[in-house]
């Protein structure tokens, strides 16, 4: 994460997920509110993705990040490190 005038830039690298798959990186606040920071599609045969997203959620209000698929199944959870 890096702070910008508009909020936070969030960089993401995911490996080990098998495409095809539509995915979303969600920022989950300490209050349990989930906001989308990045969307992407993994093609058939693709097993990694690197991208840059963003959020206006304050760093101190972030509990965790979640990568979810199109059905809403959580594939990966990462603590905010706060």
Secondary structure, DSSP 8 states (H G I E B T S, - for coil): -EEETTEEEEEEEEES--SSEEEEEEEEETTS-EEEEEEEEE-TT--EEEEEEEE-S-GGGEEEEEEEETT--EEEEEE---
